[in-house]
Amino acid sequence: MRSIWYPLLTILIFSGLAACQAAGNGIPSTVNAGGTSGGVLALNITQPQDESIVRSNPVTVSGNVSEGAEVMINGLSVDAESGHFSAIVELETGPNSLEITANDAAGKQVSKYVSVVYVP
């Protein structure tokens, strides 16, 4: 009986997130920052996928960023070498919001948010 409730709970959680995003009150998905120098600070999250369900903890968060940018995940600094970053992040049971932020020397900033549901 317990196995029936996990998929149902997950559907309800994601339905609520989608409704919040549609209303403009949810988690923003992407913000790009252009600068006066003409460059765009790029940030691409390769894993985990937004609104994914994971069954293992911790999870690896990785992606690509403009060369030389500093990366933070949930406020903690992450090494970004050659435009790539990867970090292991502990999750809580249920929905988790991960904030990935990149900053460059020109003061540009870009953030992305990834929602992940951890079901042990």
C-alpha positions, -999 to +999 in steps of 0.1 A: +000+000+000+029+024+008+043+021-028+010+037-041+014+068-021+049+079-032+039+084-069+007+101-059+026+124-035+051+132-061+024+141-087+008+164-062+040+181-053+049+188-089+014+199-098+017+225-070+051+236-083+038+239-118+008+259-107+030+283-087+053+288-117+024+294-140+010+320-116+044+338-115+049+330-078+071+299-082+107+292-086+123+310-115+138+287-140+165+308-157+179+343-155+205+354-180+227+384-173+242+404-201+268+430-194+281+463-208+312+445-220+290+426-246+294+392-231+267+370-216+274+350-185+263+315-193+252+289-168+239+254-178+229+227-153+235+192-167+223+173-137+201+167-119+172+175-142+146+200-129+116+184-113+133+150-111+127+123-085+158+108-070+161+078-048+197+082-037+213+108-014+235+128-018+231+139-054+257+153-078+250+187-092+270+196-123+270+218-153+289+243-174+296+280-168+314+308-186+352+305-182+365+322-151+331+325-134+326+317-097+299+292-089+278+287-057+253+260-049+228+269-021+253+296-010+284+274-009+313+280-032+320+253-058+352+248-078+347+256-115+376+244-137+377+250-174+341+261-175+328+229-157+316+224-121+304+195-100+295+191-064+278+166-041+248+180-023+229+165+006+191+164+002+162+162+027+134+137+022+107+153+000+110+184-022+144+202-024+152+235-041+188+239-054+200+274-062+230+275-086+245+310-090+274+321-112+293+355-109+320+369-131+347+395-126+326+422-144+299+418-117+274+399-138+253+373-121+231+345-133+211+320-112+191+289-119+169+269-097+165+231-098+137+213-079+144+177-069+122+154-049+142+128-027+122+097-021+143+072+000 
